[in-house]
């Protein structure tokens, strides 16, 4: 008897030690995350920002050694982001913006995540690479460079300039009707092309000097956008979209969004349509990459063959040719200083799992040669060329190591700043997620990543994670976006606690082709993507190691919307949920037009929008829920959570809630991110763990 009891005790101790928690949420939340990777037009210089537990700083490295050097001294978790990091054309200065939240609306509005009595500023900063001195220049946003020793920037919808030497005050360059959204200097810096948004239409203008009238390029009643200078500065190419508001077509019917590429000769004052997109749904405009090449042709991005690819366009004949054929998606495209080579990331490779990764590809525009520069089980993204040779830099991560900057010299790849990974970051304790596939009720194949720690009880609780966006893709490793590196860390922590976590890449997300990305009847038109979330929950419940009676769900933003739908529609499957800054009420998606002409299906569309809202099914919601929202959210108004909480109170339903004053949608303050993640994990653990 004593021997049997001793054996049982040993087994219990062994089982307990297998599932013992080896790291905290705070420790895994110390992941390194670079951003704003930029290269100089001259020399072999790169710069980037690094977020170290909320302390965001600028780093610089120069070939051939590429030894990182810290150029700023921001040593507080203060919620002030760094954006628009760029070199001046001569490579002597670095320019960046500090403050704001450039991942949502009101980007230029200050972020006060510390709730200080005096608001922080959104400021332009400069760094002299000769002296290493970093200092603020002026309040402003969206800088761009071109003039020697000057930087231009946007303020109140107009263009301003300031001398980098500090000898002049900010000066408004000119004033035009409408709001200026973007601008760029000509190759020699003597002229400036910009877009003036005027409501029903937008114009491309060229500014030369204070004595020369602004020249409007092929003005029309359309929306002309994305002006690009030819290498010699004699031509401007731009994209033309339809202007005005159009007829009251059926709102539930998917429609092609036409777009054209035009080219204008500045000396001859002529312009012509060079190319027109195929009149198909995949041929619709989708904010493509667009640039001149070194030989005076053009390169652009299109979904026209069902996948997001790069095409070259002959500027004489108007004929286009695909540069990146295959069933994969191209993104994060950059062109080198001589405009002879492209570099990008794509979800393809030798393994089927590579559809859920990112690798680096290049195209030589002189011969259209496509080369895959990286491969394997890592995640490589956000690449840039270094100088005019074959050197390149990019983000690099694995399933366990978070992102750092890598430099490929053509002979070797150097990983920079490994010393910044904290000693207590649990890199070796993280699980390697597994790719899974399952089918939605309508037969659509859905991909996901399964996080599970070895050992533990025979039956474990499960959690569905729904990402935001929705135009996002979760990967088999650390995400190249900071918001989703955060949720990847949380998924790892939940797996460490003993949950089986399934991250679902549902429809409306990227990476699986046009039909998956742009399905009919998505979101307020019917929420067809919820099929994928429910199918994921059922897939998880049917795993032999998962207790089907202990399935939870969490998600943020669009994932919060899907979490609320899951709890409102299927509380029997999803026993608990954490809804982080989700959308809940789509009833006002269609405003009642004050006109006689209305869409013939407007009433049906409004009904479907309401039925696609979590609000419409609150009567069926029985699962415990934790609502989380910050009250300076510029992506999803905090009113969405305030409204559903009021409905809960009116219906006598219980809930828990966490309001974060002062922060935004992206948890600009690191300590707030950790607080939200810990609260999410604690709530799921409280309701699902034995």
C-alpha positions, 0 to 999 in steps of 0.5 A: 500500500505504501509503495502504491501511494508513493508511486501515485505521489511521484506521478502527481509531482511529475505531472505538476512539474511538467505544467509548472509555469516557467515564465510570467506575462511580463517576462514574455511581454519584454519581446524586442520590436524594431520599427521604421527601418530606413536606409540612406540614399547615399552610403551604406547607412541604416536606421531604425527605432527599437521599442524596449518595454515602452522605451522607444529609441533610434538606432543607427548602423553603417557598413561594413561592420554595421555596429548599432549605435543608439542616437536618442535617450528616451528612457521612460515608458511614456507612450510616445511613438517614433514614426516617419524615420528617414534620411535626408538625400545627402545622408547627413541627417535623420528625421523622425516624428515623436508622438501621436498614434499613426496606426489610427485616426487623428494620427497627429493628435497627441497621446497622453497615456501617462495622463499628464496635466500638460499634453505631450506634443507631436514633434519633428526631431532631427539627428545630425549624424556628424555630431550624433546630437538629437533635438526637436525641431518644431511641432508637425507631422508627416515629414519629407525631404528634398531641399538641402538642409531643409525638411518639409512637413504637413501641418493643418493640411498645408505644407511647411518647411524649416531649416535643419540648421536651426537658423529660421522659424517654420514657414508655410511654403504655400497655401491651396484650397483643400487638404494636402495629404501627401507630397514628394520632391522632384529628383533634383529637389527643385519642385514639389508634387502634392495631392490636394483633396477637395472632397468630390475630387482631388488634384495633383499639383506641382509647386516650384517657387513663390513666384511661379503659379502652381501647375495642376497636372491633368485636372479633372473631376476625378481623384488623382492620387499617388504622383510619382516623379520620373528619374529625370524629373520631366514626367509625373505618373499618377493613379486616377480614381473616379470622383463624385458620389455615383448612383445609388447602386445596390449596396449589398452587391460587390462592385468593381472599383476602377482605376487607371495609370496616367502619365504627364509630360511637364514640358509639353503639358500633356497627359495620357491614360497609360493603363486601365485596370481589368474590369473585374472584382480582383482588378479593383483598386487596393492601394498598390505600390507604385513607382517609376523604374530607372529606365522610365517604365513603371511598376505597380501592385495589383490583385488582378490575377487573384493574388497581390503581385507586382507588375511592370508597365511599359511607358510607351506601349502601356503593356503590363507584365507580371513580375511575381507569379504564383499563389502567394501575396507580395507586400512591403515593397521597396525600390533601390536608389537607382530604381533598378531593383525591388525588394519585398516580403511574401508568404511563399517558400519550399514548405506548405507552412510558408503560406503562414510565414514571410520570406524576402524576395527581390526582382531585378527590373533590368531582366525581370529576374525573381530571386528568393533571398531567405527561406526556412522556418523564420519570419523575415519582413519589412526589407530595405536595400542598403546602398546601390549594391546587393546588401539588404536589411530586414526584420528577422524572427523565429517562432521563439526569438522576437524580431531584430534587425538582420543585415545581409551583405551578400556573403553573410547575414548578421543579426543586430542587437541580440544583447537587447533581449532581456536575460529573463525573456523566456525564449527557450521556453516558448512553444513552436506553433503548428499549422492546422487547417479545417473547413468552414460550413460552406467548404472554405479552407481556414488556416490557424496556428495551434499553441500547446505546451507538452504534458499536463492533464489529459483534457485541457481548456481551449482558447480561440484567438481572433486577430483584428484588422481584419486585413491581417494574417497571424504567422507561425512565429512572431508578427512583424506588427507590434500589436500582433507581436503583443497577442503572439506573446499572450498566446504563448503565455496562455499555452504556458498556463496550460491552455490549448490556443488556436489562432484563427486566420478567418476570411477578410484576412490577407495571405490566401488570395482575393476570394478569401480576402474580399468575400461577399457577405462579410462584416456588416453585409452578413458576417460570413467570416464568423463561420470560420471562428465557430468552425475553429471553436468546433475544431478545437473542441474535437481535439482529443486533448481538449475539454469541449466544455471549457472553450473560451475566446478572446480578441481585439478590435475586429477580433473583439467584434468576433468575440462578441458575436461568438458569445452572443450567438454560441454561448454553448460553445464559447463558455467565456470571452474577453472582448478588447475594444470591439465593435458591437453595433452596426445598426448605424452603418447606413445613414438614411440619405436625405435624397429621393434616390436611395439604393433599392436594397437599403432596407435589406442592407440595414436589416442585415447590418443589424443582424450582423451586430452582437447587439442583435443577439444579446438575449442569447448571451449567457457566457461571462465576459470581460470588456476592455477599452481605452478611452482615447481609442482612434480606431474603435470608439470607446462608445462601442463598449460603453453602449454594450455595457449599458445594454447589459445593465438594462438587461440585468446581465453580469459582466466585468470591465476594464477601462484604460484612461488616456491610452489608444487602440495600440497600448502605446504605454507598455505597462498598459499592454501588460496590464491588459494581457494579464487581465485577459489571461486571469479572466480566462484562467478563472473561468476555464481552469479546474 
